[in-house]
Each structure stands twice: as C-alpha cells, then as structure tokens.
Amino acid sequence: MEKLRIEVNDFACWSLGCAYSAIKTLARFHAASIIFEEKRSMEDKSFRINKRYPLEVQKEHLLSKKAKSDISGC
C-alpha cells in the first residue's frame, strides 16, 4: 500500500501524519496568539501583535532564506 504524501512546496512532501501535526501545532499557536492579544487588550486598549511587533510578523522576516532551506519534511 502506497503511503499518502502531501506536497508542501516545490521542495518537500510530508506524510499525512506530519502534515496533521504541523496543522495542529499551527492551530495551537494561532489560538495562543488570540488569547495573548485578548489578555493584553485588557491592560493596553486594542493591543494587536502585528501593530506592536511589525517587523517580527512580516512574511519576509518569518520566512528567511535559512528557514526556507530548513523546510525538508519530518
């Protein structure tokens, strides 16, 4: 039986289990960031991560050349 693989980009494919783990981790991180923003908004009115840390959330910064080269699957 052939294993199901998911194409991540032009360079890598992940197994179904690896893709599931990545999506689950991303969902947890996303939920944590929303909780963080909500808690900070109680202290600092209308706190938003992207306004407080603009450089850190830029796509180019997050996907640096090193990070792109490290994407090779699980």
Secondary structure per residue as TSV (DSSP state, phi and psi in degrees):
chain	resnum	aa	ss	phi	psi
A	1	M	-	360.0	129.2
A	2	E	-	-78.3	135.7
A	3	K	-	-76.3	139.9
A	4	L	-	-75.1	130.8
A	5	R	E	-126.1	143.3
A	6	I	E	-111.7	125.9
A	7	E	E	-74.9	120.0
A	8	V	-	-88.5	-44.7
A	9	N	S	-157.4	-164.2
A	10	D	S	-71.2	-11.1
A	11	F	S	-111.8	-18.5
A	12	A	-	-142.9	149.6
A	13	C	E	-126.6	142.1
A	14	W	E	-114.6	151.3
A	15	S	E	-69.7	165.7
A	16	L	H	-59.6	-41.9
A	17	G	H	-63.6	-40.3
A	18	C	H	-66.4	-44.1
A	19	A	H	-63.4	-41.2
A	20	Y	H	-61.6	-44.3
A	21	S	H	-63.4	-40.7
A	22	A	H	-64.6	-44.1
A	23	I	H	-66.3	-41.0
A	24	K	H	-62.8	-43.3
A	25	T	H	-65.0	-43.0
A	26	L	H	-62.2	-40.2
A	27	A	H	-64.3	-40.6
A	28	R	H	-64.3	-43.5
A	29	F	H	-62.0	-43.4
A	30	H	H	-61.4	-46.1
A	31	A	H	-62.4	-41.4
A	32	A	H	-64.1	-37.1
A	33	S	H	-68.2	-35.1
A	34	I	H	-67.5	-43.5
A	35	I	H	-61.7	-43.5
A	36	F	H	-58.7	-46.5
A	37	E	H	-62.5	-41.6
A	38	E	H	-63.6	-43.8
A	39	K	H	-66.3	-41.9
A	40	R	H	-68.6	-29.6
A	41	S	H	-66.8	-25.0
A	42	M	H	-69.3	-34.8
A	43	E	H	-87.7	-44.5
A	44	D	S	-122.2	106.1
A	45	K	T	-49.3	131.7
A	46	S	T	53.8	47.7
A	47	F	-	-71.5	130.3
A	48	R	-	-133.7	132.4
A	49	I	H	-57.5	-46.1
A	50	N	H	-66.4	-24.3
A	51	K	H	-84.0	-33.3
A	52	R	H	-79.8	-34.9
A	53	Y	S	-126.8	64.9
A	54	P	T	-62.8	-40.2
A	55	L	T	-66.2	-42.0
A	56	E	T	-67.2	-23.2
A	57	V	T	-103.1	4.9
A	58	Q	-	-68.0	139.0
A	59	K	H	-56.1	-42.5
A	60	E	H	-63.8	-36.1
A	61	H	H	-71.2	-42.6
A	62	L	H	-68.1	-36.4
A	63	L	T	-107.3	60.3
A	64	S	-	-64.3	167.1
A	65	K	H	-58.0	-38.7
A	66	K	H	-65.3	-44.8
A	67	A	H	-62.2	-41.0
A	68	K	H	-62.9	-39.3
A	69	S	H	-73.2	-20.9
A	70	D	H	-81.4	-13.4
A	71	I	-	-76.0	105.8
A	72	S	-	-139.9	10.6
A	73	G	-	99.3	-175.0
A	74	C	-	-87.0	360.0
